[in-house]
Amino acid sequence: MSTMTTRIWRAHALPPLTGGDLVAVILRRSTSYYNKLVEIERARLERFAEIRREFAPDLAALDAALAEVERLRGKLTAMHRRAQRAEGIADRYAEGRPQGAHGRSVGRALANYAAHRAIQQRDEAIAERDAARAEAQRERERADALQRCLGQRAPDEPETYA
């Protein structure tokens, strides 16, 4: 606990003499405006996710795998911290416990390996996702070229959905 004294500073601002109601209205409207912007952005992100799930289900699966890797990585970090705390406790009570490479404990060596493996798996999942995205882009380009060849759509005509 700190022994240093602290001070609480207060600004002695008085409420406005005139236009206080207008200030309150402006503050309420600005809050409402901000909330509307947040709603619009959330709806946009949800619509994007919906379209993405519809047109690229393989990307959704890869994103889910990536999220799982990140979740496991967080769990691994928590386990690593628990192992470090346990090592600290064990250091106080046990002398001459088994050591891993470079004088590190066996638990730390295992945690480091697990963390390294999780990073490898994450990188592999990202590479697979990027490859799937590239393949999806090539498929879209092939479909567009085929539609242009068949005369279904002009090259510069935007796609319209009913």
Order of alpha helices (4+ residues) and beta strands (2+ residues): alpha-alpha-alpha
